[in-house]
């Protein structure tokens, strides 16, 4: 199992020290690999826009005219980590884990490796295809930022398969939420905590009162909310005069999202009035929701391709964003494909080796199925 090229490549790539905004080393390795496979490769200028040291990689394998182009996507970065990932292959269990001291980075190196493996299979077997475009993005893990600044003028494809989702192979993500970032600044008044505490106003208390009145967690089947960061004060002998709260809201229903955001604004406004202080609330939408029907051509092609290699398709919604959110917002229909990893973003992250291997086969089969669909019926794929 360790001898499989896709496994060797996975073990190689997860060991590279990569952080969001610091993808230079892996970007250079992947550009060389794609060039060696005969693809046209360029790097866009998103590095300057995300304050990073590498841009999104865009690659193209030319194909037969008259066959629609297809976009394959994954991201190069990973969640914050020690920079020292040690993967462990458990051949008896058929999985790869880290040594327990870090993430594994199967999210999303598994997607990168599946795409590279798929291209190798397509070329080795002379699989007929239209143009195949590849996007390997930066800064996905810090708010899907890299794809926001992708140079979409470089792309011809109107359909995309994003290999960036947890779960066993067969899971197809047809819906992902809008995500909104919330920042709240609560103003208090400092005073000596022992001599004259009555002259102070604790920003911590004001913030806590407001937060206690807000709905949080799973708001509805469509919407979730989490206030996950609270920064205030640095001494117990001073009444805290400023607190900052960071939170997020995700929803697949934009109307319900706006209603909840208004609830947040109103709750903090009421607290500010009660305590006669100032509370500043700022909100930023990072990406917008999308929804693809199971009956749409892009979804049915994926399902047929899976059946062709013995995989049962399972359509579902995802709770996290992906580059596909930005693809859909820019006129490219996109769905997510699971790669077999689980417990991502934690030291318990693992991936099922057979699933990752199958994803390489699936990419070749997707290309075949697109070709068959067009040759068989001349069907449009972007509806």
N, C-alpha and C positions, 0 to 999 in steps of 0.2 A: 504493500500500500504506500509506503514511503517512497517507492520508486516511481510512482505516478508523477508526471511532469507538473500537473496542476497542484499537487501536494507540495512538491519541491518549491514551486514558485510561491505558493502561499507562505511556506516557512521562511523563504527569503524575504518577502516583502513585509511581513509583520514585524520583522526584526529591525527594519529601518526606523530611525528616530523621526517620528512625524507628529506634529501638532497642527491644529488649525492656525492659519497664517504662517506656518513654517513647513510647507510641503515641497520645498525646493529639491531635496535629495530624492524623494520618491518620484517627483515629476520628471526629473532627468532620467532616472532608470526606466520609467514607463515610456517616455518619448523614444528612447533607444530601442526598447522592445517593439514598439509599434512600427518604427521605421524599418527595423529588421524584418518585420512581417510584410513589408511592402506597402504600407499605408502612407498616405500624405498626412503629415503631422504639423500642427501649428499650436501655438500657445497664445491665448488672447491677453488683453491688457487689464484683466480684472485684478491683478495683484495690487495695482495702485489704488483701486477703489475699495479693496478690503483691508488695506494696510498690511499686506502680506508680502512674501518673497517669491510667490509663484502664481501663475494664472491658470485658468481652466485649460485643459488639453482638449483640442478638437482634432479628430483624425477621420480620414475617409478612405475606404476601399472602393475603388471604382467598379461599377457593375454594368449589367446589360441595360441599354436604354429601353424605355417603355415599362420598366418594372419600378414600382414606387420605392423610394429610398426609405430605409428604416434606421432609427436612431437607437443605439444601445448606450446605457448610461450607468455610471457608478461614481462614487466620490473617493478622493485620495486621502482625506484627513480622517481623524479619529477623535474620540472624546479625549479630554485632558488625561495624560498618562505620564508615567515616570520616564518614558523614553527607553526603557529597558524591558522589552517584552520577550519572554522566553516561552515559545510554544512547546507543547508536549503532545506527541502522537500516541494515542492509546489504541493500538491495533486490535486488541481483544474486544474493545467496545466500539470500534469504528468511528471514533471522534478525535478531535483535536481540542485541547484546552491550553490555557496558560499554566505557568507553574504556581498560580494562585496569588502571586504578588502584583499582578497587573491585569488590565484587560487583555483580551486576545487580539482585538482589532479585526475579527472576522467581519464586523461591521466597520468598513465595507470592503476590506481587502478580498473577501470571498467574491464579491461582485466584480472587482477588477480582474481577478484570476479567471472567473467564469467567462468573461468577455474575451480575454486573451486566448483561452482554450478554445472557445467557439470559433474565433477567427482562424486559428490553426487548423481546426477540423474542416472548415469551409474551404480553405486553400488546399489542404492535403487531398480532399476528395473532389476537387473541382466542382463544388456545389454551385449550381447556377443561382445568380442573385442580381438584384439591382444595387444601387449605391448603398453601402453600409457606412453609416456615420457613428462615431463614438465620441462621447463627452465624458471626460473624467474631471470632476469638479473639485474645487477647493472650498474650504470653510463651510461645508454642509452642516457640520455638527454644532455650529454656533449660530444657528438660525437660518440655514439654507441660504447663506449669503452669496456664495460663489456663483450659483446658478442665476441669482438675481441680476448679476452683471455680465452674464454670458453674452458673447457676441452672436446673437441669433441670426444676424445677416449671413453668417458663414454656413448655416444649415439649410438643407433642402427638404429633409424628411418632415412628414406631417404626422407620423406615428412614432411613438417611442416606448421602449421597454426599459424600465428602471430597475436594475438588479440591486435593490437596497431595501430589504424587508426581512424581519425575523420570521421564524416559523419553518416548518418542513416544506420541501419542494412540492408544488401543487397549489400553494396559497397565492392568489392573485389579488392585489390591492386595487380596487376600482374606485375608492373614495378616500380622501385624506382631508383633514380639517384646515380651516383658517387658523393662524396663530397670531395672537396679539400680545405684545410685551407691555407690561405696566410698571411704571416707576412712580413712587409716591414719596414726597418730601414733607415731613411734618415738623413744623417750627415750634419750639418751646421757649422757655426763658431760663437761663442759667442762674444759679444762686448757690451759696454755700449750704451743703446738705445738713450741717450741724448747727450753724449760727442762725440762718434765716431761710429755711426751706420753704416757708409760706410765701416768699417773694418769687419763688421759681415756678415754672410750669414744666412738668416732665413730658417731653415729647414721646417718651416710651409709653407712658400711660395713655396719652391721647391716641397714639397709633394702635395700642392694644384694644382700647374701647371701640375704635372704628372697625378693626379687624374682627372683633367678636360679634359684630352685627352683620357681617357679610356672609352670604352663602359661599361655601368653598367645597372643593372636591368634585364629585359628579353632580353637576347641576341638573342635567337631564340626559336622555339617551344621546343627545347631540353635542352637549357642551360640558367641558370640564374647566375647573379653575384651580390655581395653586399659587399661594404666596409663599415662596420658598426661600427668601433671603431677607434678613432684617439686620441692619447695621445701626448702632447707636452708642454714643458715649464711650469714654475710656477711663472713667474714674468713678468710684462710689461716693466720693465726698463732694461731688458737684451734681446738682440737679441737671439732668440731660436736656440740652437745648435744641437738639436736632436728631431726627431719626429718618432713615431711608428704608423703604420697603420695595422689594422687587417681586413681581409676580407675572403670571401668564394666564391667558384664557385661550382655549382651543374650541372650535365648533365647526360642525359641518352645516350649520344653519346660520347664515349671516345675519338674519333678522333677530334671531334669538341672541346671537353674540352681541349685537348693538344694544339690545335691551339690558343685558347683563352689564355691559360697560357703563351704561347710564346709571345702573344701580350702584356701581362702584363710585362713580363721580358724586352721586347724590349722598351716599353714605359718608364719604369723607367731607363733603361740604357741610353736612349737618354737624359732624364732630367739630369742624373748624369753628362753626358758629357757637356751639355750646361752650367751647373753651376759649373763645375770643382770640383765636390765633390763625395762622395761615397754613394751609395745606395745599401743596401743588401736586396735581395729578397729570402725568403725561402718558400717552398711549401710542404705540407704534405697531401697525400691522406688518408682520414679517413676510407672510405669504398668504395666498387665498385658497380656499377649498376648491376641490374639483370632484366631479362625479361622472363616471363612465358607466353606461348601461352594459349589463352582461350580454345583451344581444348585439351590441356594437361589434363591427368587424374586427377591431383591434383586440377585443376580449375573446371573441370566438376563435380567432387565429391562434391565440395563446392556448386556449383550451384544446383545440385540435392537435396542436404541436405536442402538448403534454400527453394526450392520449396515444399519439403515435409512438411515444417512447415508454408507454406503460405507466404514466403518472395520472392520477385523478385530480382534476382541477377543482379548486375550491375558491369561489369568489367571496370577498369579504372587504370590510372597511378597515382602515388603519387609524391608529390614534396619534401617529406622528406625521410630521411633514417630510417631504422628500423633494429632490430636484424636479420630480414630476409636477409638483404644484406650479412651479415657474414655467415648465414646458407647456402645460395646459393653458396658463394665462397668456402665453405668447403664440397660441394657435397650433401647438403640436399636441395631439391627443397622446396621453401617456398613462400607463398603468404600472404598478409595482409588482415585482416578482420576488418571492421568498427564496432564500438560499440555503436554508437548513441550519442557521445559527439561532441561538437562544441566549437569554440572560446577558444580552449585550449591554455595554456601559458598566459592567461589574467585573470583579475578579473571577466570577464563576462562569464567564462567557465560554461557550463551546460551539463547535460546529460538527455536524454529521458529514463525514467525508464523502459518503456515497451521494448525498444531496448536492454537494458542491460539484462533484464530478458530473452528475446528471444535468446540472445547470449549464455546463459546457456543451453537452449534447443538445440541450434544449435550444440554445442559441442557434446552432446549426439547423435544427428542425424548424425553428421560427422562420428562418430565412427560406427554407424549402417550402414551407406552408404559404408564405407570402407569394412566392413565385408560382406555386400551384394555383392559388386562388385567382391570381390575375390571368394566368394562361387558361384556366378553366372557364372563367365567366367574365373576365375583364372587370371584376368588382372593384369599386372604390373602397379604399381602406380607411379613409379619414371621416367616415360617417358612422 
